[in-house]
């Protein structure tokens, strides 16, 4: 069972103390996707262990008008990855099966590192996603952002060229492949 926090202030304090990102879930008891998340995804032992070990999970009912408005939540389930200061870095809306859930959380963790200038740590998070969840819906974006993190750390344009090569070979139909196409001009 996932040890959900329900108090945002307490969750942020715990995140700072444990140096962990927060996974915020907005839900509604009437939401079919939320019920599926509870019955399938949040019941999966790998998801439970991963979330318990790597993030501070926070569950907020969409009826909590103030926080719903603060985070611009319009539908459920909405999952938001926050850094330990409460800043948003990743968002997904709708049901996620277990493999996509872990990939999405890893993507969010990598984005927190990338956005905070921790480029090497971001590469580690994206590599963890790509090694553990290569078929996840988050994998193509992780390839792209891993290359951006490598470039940001080294300023070597080869890191950007590699993005397109890997995406075109492994995820040729991805939007991220199209976004990386300009890197072939470097």
N, C-alpha and C positions, 0 to 999 in steps of 0.2 A: 504494500500500500504506500502511495506517495505521501510524504509528510507535508501536506499543504500548509502554508502560512495563510492567514486571512487578514492580517493587519499589515498594511503597507509600511508603516513606520518601523515596526518590529522586523519585517523582512529586510528592509534597507540596512538597519543596524546589524542584523545577522550577516548580510552580504559583505558589509565592510569588515566585520570581525573575522569572517572566514575567507575574505578575498575571493568571493564568488559572484558571478553574474546572477541575475534574477530571471526566472521564467514566469511571466505573468499570464494567467489564463482568465479571460473574461468568459463567463458561461451563463446560460439560462437553463433552469430545470425543464423547460418545455422544448428546448432546442434538440432536434433529432441528431444533428452532428455532435452536440455536446454529449448526448446519451451514448453515441457510438464511441466517442473518445474515451468515456468512462468505462464502457463495457469491453472495448477491444484494446485501444492504445494504452490507456493508463492502467490496464490490468495485465499488460504484457510484462513478464519478469525482467526482460532486458531493459525495457523503458523505465520501469520502477527503479532498478538498480542504477541505471545511467543518470536519471534525474536526481535521485537521492545523493549520488556521489559527486555530481558536477555542478549543480545549480541550486539556488534557493527557489523552490516552487511556491508561487503565490496564486491563490484562487480568489477571484473577485466576482460576485454576481453582477450581471449587467444591470440589475436594478439599483446598484450603488451609483446613483446619478452623478455625483461629483467626480468620482474616479473614471466613470465611463466617459464623461465629457472631457476630462483632462487628457485622456488618451485617444479621443476621437473614435470611439468604438461604436460601430453602427450595426454590426451583426456578430453572431456567435457561431461556433467558438472562435475567439480571436486570441492568438498567442503572441506575446511580445517579449523580446529579449531586452533586458535593461542592464546597464552597467551598475556598479555598486553605488552610483550617485543618482540613480533613477532615470538616466537618459536612455531613450529608445535607440536600438541599433538594428533590430530585425523584427519583422511582423509577418505572420501568416494568418489567413482567415479560412475557416472551414476545417472539415475532418482531415486528419493526417493518420495514415496507417502507421504501425510501429516503426518500420524501417525509415519512413520519411520523417517521423517525429525525431528520432535520434539525429538524423542528418540535419534537420532544421535547427535543432538546438546547437549542434556543433557549428553550423554556419553562423548562428547568432553569436556564439562565443568567439569565433574568429573575427567577426565584424567588430565586436567590442575591442579586441586587441588592435585590429587594423585602424579603426577610428581614433584610438588613443596613442597611435604611433609606436605600438609594440609589434613591429613588423615580423621579427623572428618568431614570436609567440603566435602571431596570426598564422604564419606558415605551418606551424606545428598543428594548430587546430584544423586548418583546411586539409592537411595531410591525413590527420586522424579521420576526418569525414571521408576523404577519397579512398582510404585504405579499408575502412570499416563499412561504408555505405556507398559503394561506387554506383549503384543503380538508383540511389535516392534522387528525388526531384531537385534536391539542393546541390548535387554534385557538379553540374556544369558551372553554376555560379561560383562554387568553391574553386574550381580550376582557374576561372577568370581572376578572382580576388587573390588567390595564392600568387599568381603571376604579378599582380599589382603590388602585393606585399614584398615580393622578391625584388621587384624593380625599385620600390621605395627604399628598401634597405641598401641596395647596391648601386642604383642608378645605371645599371647595365641594361641596355635595350633588348638584349637577348632574352631576358625574362619575359618581356612583352611579346616577342616573336614566338616564344615557346607556347604562350597561351593559345594562340590561334592554331598552331600545329596540333596540340593535344586535343583541343575542342573539336577540330574538324575531323580528327581520326576517331575519337571516342563518342562524341555527341554532335554529329554533323547537322542535325535538324534543330539544334538548340538556338534560342534567341541569343544566348551568350556567345555562340560561334559567330553569328552575324555582327555582334557588337565588337568582337575582337578582330574582325577582318581588316580594319585600318592598320593594325600592327604589322601586317605583311609589308607595308610600305616603308618600314624602318630599315 
